[in-house]
């Protein structure tokens, strides 16, 4: 895990305070998917959301991406409120969901150009060329998406999410279904984005990814953020031997 040497003095690019989401259920009390989550993320930092499937990670990310309205609480992206300034939030945000796809009958270049125009990029052609280089997609630029490997397709998806060079990037389990080499390449892409100042929120349930990539880790279980800190600090506070041990202790399974 990278140890950040610089002291953050600027305001966080992502700020969530008591963020909560309830889903109504007919004839039953509401289902609380996220309970009053509070955390922040600075530029040049990766915050990992670590938890099992169904823990509330995706719902938290969808609230930050303005796709689901919070039931209560507040959240800002680059100072813009996710409730009242959604358009400004989206202009500063790149979001890759676990289920978003790409049109298979377009080439990589055509897909990137489409996303650049959707984001209102002033010079879409230059932005596409830049993204092809930054994300290592140039050798495949004129191939149809449907003919790409799973790993390369995922790289194109991240390039689409970051085509407008957003200050904040949200990635929901981006290595799901990838082989070891493809996953390693993708983690390298995220590291480079972080090192260039992007604030990254990275959802995973893979401990090795959290250990390698995340400057701080938010442990989420049953819709609750139980702890947020550096991995080493979580291990020390839980009196654990490693991150796996700390995670299990924090969620009450040991």
Secondary structure, 3 states (H helix, E strand, C coil): CCCCCCCCCCCCCEEEEEEEEEEEECCEEEEEEEEEEEEEECCCCEEEEECCCCCCHHHHHHHHCCCCCCCEEEEEECCEECCCCHHHHHHCEEEECCCCCCCCCCEHHHHHHHHHHHCCCCCHHHHHHHHHHHCCCHHHCCCEHHHCCHHHHHHHHHHHHCCCCCCEEEEECCCCCCCHHHHHHHHHHHHHHHHCCCEEEEEECCHHHHHHHCCEEEEEECCEEEEEECHHHHHHHCCCCCHHHHHHHHCCCC
